[in-house]
Amino acid sequence: MSDLQEQFEAATQAATNLPTRPNNDTMLLLYALYKQAQTGDAGDKRPGAFDIVGRAKYDAWVALRGMPRDQAMQRYVELVEQLQG
């Protein structure tokens, strides 16, 4: 397992225990970076109009389309470290 992968896994655990809950935009960015790092680019099926939260998550993830997984992992780790203070 690579050092970045270990840091990413530690950051995913740390993200569940942040001292304060981040604002919605930051939560969406965390979600999108996590999905990009784990899955890669978002699929083509956007959630329906009545699934407001699902659409927001999908749109945040699509905004990262083309970002390499390693870069998404690194940005996720950095963001969690920043949120920890």
C-alpha beads as a LAMMPS data file, in Angstrom:
LAMMPS data file: protein, C-alpha beads

85 atoms
84 bonds

1 atom types
1 bond types

-500.0 500.0 xlo xhi
-500.0 500.0 ylo yhi
-500.0 500.0 zlo zhi

Masses

1 110.0

Atoms # bond

1 1 1 0.000 0.000 0.000
2 1 1 1.380 3.396 -0.940
3 1 1 2.055 6.165 1.533
4 1 1 -0.605 8.346 -0.118
5 1 1 -3.164 5.549 0.154
6 1 1 -2.398 5.193 3.876
7 1 1 -2.715 8.962 4.377
8 1 1 -6.014 8.941 2.475
9 1 1 -7.433 6.124 4.594
10 1 1 -6.349 7.918 7.779
11 1 1 -7.980 11.117 6.495
12 1 1 -11.256 9.316 5.792
13 1 1 -11.323 8.183 9.417
14 1 1 -10.355 11.642 10.669
15 1 1 -13.096 13.263 8.573
16 1 1 -15.725 11.480 10.658
17 1 1 -14.327 13.030 13.848
18 1 1 -13.807 16.656 12.881
19 1 1 -14.122 19.155 15.759
20 1 1 -16.903 21.056 13.962
21 1 1 -19.124 20.145 11.036
22 1 1 -17.922 21.848 7.839
23 1 1 -20.296 24.020 5.810
24 1 1 -22.277 22.431 2.981
25 1 1 -19.879 23.512 0.224
26 1 1 -16.950 21.933 2.060
27 1 1 -18.958 18.771 2.700
28 1 1 -19.728 18.556 -1.023
29 1 1 -16.050 19.009 -1.856
30 1 1 -15.087 16.268 0.619
31 1 1 -17.669 13.978 -0.943
32 1 1 -16.558 14.743 -4.494
33 1 1 -12.857 14.286 -3.726
34 1 1 -13.577 11.008 -1.947
35 1 1 -15.656 9.668 -4.844
36 1 1 -13.079 10.790 -7.424
37 1 1 -10.297 9.118 -5.432
38 1 1 -12.239 5.883 -4.925
39 1 1 -14.196 5.527 -8.164
40 1 1 -12.799 7.939 -10.720
41 1 1 -14.992 10.047 -12.970
42 1 1 -18.718 10.258 -12.271
43 1 1 -21.098 8.323 -14.451
44 1 1 -23.490 9.894 -16.908
45 1 1 -26.701 9.411 -14.916
46 1 1 -27.576 12.569 -13.009
47 1 1 -30.149 12.105 -10.202
48 1 1 -33.668 13.339 -10.860
49 1 1 -34.902 16.858 -10.161
50 1 1 -36.588 15.853 -6.911
51 1 1 -33.354 14.427 -5.472
52 1 1 -31.827 17.782 -4.565
53 1 1 -29.083 16.392 -2.337
54 1 1 -28.188 13.683 -4.836
55 1 1 -27.955 16.234 -7.628
56 1 1 -25.715 18.519 -5.556
57 1 1 -23.401 15.617 -4.753
58 1 1 -23.336 14.484 -8.371
59 1 1 -22.655 17.997 -9.657
60 1 1 -19.778 18.443 -7.197
61 1 1 -18.307 15.117 -8.316
62 1 1 -18.719 15.897 -12.029
63 1 1 -16.838 19.163 -11.487
64 1 1 -13.758 17.033 -10.754
65 1 1 -14.055 14.967 -13.947
66 1 1 -10.620 14.216 -15.360
67 1 1 -8.787 14.734 -12.065
68 1 1 -6.359 11.849 -11.470
69 1 1 -7.152 9.661 -8.468
70 1 1 -3.820 10.409 -6.785
71 1 1 -4.475 14.142 -7.031
72 1 1 -7.972 13.695 -5.564
73 1 1 -6.517 11.686 -2.678
74 1 1 -3.888 14.337 -2.010
75 1 1 -6.422 17.190 -2.052
76 1 1 -8.735 15.196 0.246
77 1 1 -5.910 14.616 2.752
78 1 1 -4.944 18.300 2.660
79 1 1 -8.536 19.447 3.138
80 1 1 -9.114 17.161 6.116
81 1 1 -5.851 18.340 7.695
82 1 1 -6.959 21.948 7.197
83 1 1 -10.351 21.226 8.781
84 1 1 -8.705 19.586 11.775
85 1 1 -6.959 22.866 12.509

Bonds

1 1 1 2
2 1 2 3
3 1 3 4
4 1 4 5
5 1 5 6
6 1 6 7
7 1 7 8
8 1 8 9
9 1 9 10
10 1 10 11
11 1 11 12
12 1 12 13
13 1 13 14
14 1 14 15
15 1 15 16
16 1 16 17
17 1 17 18
18 1 18 19
19 1 19 20
20 1 20 21
21 1 21 22
22 1 22 23
23 1 23 24
24 1 24 25
25 1 25 26
26 1 26 27
27 1 27 28
28 1 28 29
29 1 29 30
30 1 30 31
31 1 31 32
32 1 32 33
33 1 33 34
34 1 34 35
35 1 35 36
36 1 36 37
37 1 37 38
38 1 38 39
39 1 39 40
40 1 40 41
41 1 41 42
42 1 42 43
43 1 43 44
44 1 44 45
45 1 45 46
46 1 46 47
47 1 47 48
48 1 48 49
49 1 49 50
50 1 50 51
51 1 51 52
52 1 52 53
53 1 53 54
54 1 54 55
55 1 55 56
56 1 56 57
57 1 57 58
58 1 58 59
59 1 59 60
60 1 60 61
61 1 61 62
62 1 62 63
63 1 63 64
64 1 64 65
65 1 65 66
66 1 66 67
67 1 67 68
68 1 68 69
69 1 69 70
70 1 70 71
71 1 71 72
72 1 72 73
73 1 73 74
74 1 74 75
75 1 75 76
76 1 76 77
77 1 77 78
78 1 78 79
79 1 79 80
80 1 80 81
81 1 81 82
82 1 82 83
83 1 83 84
84 1 84 85
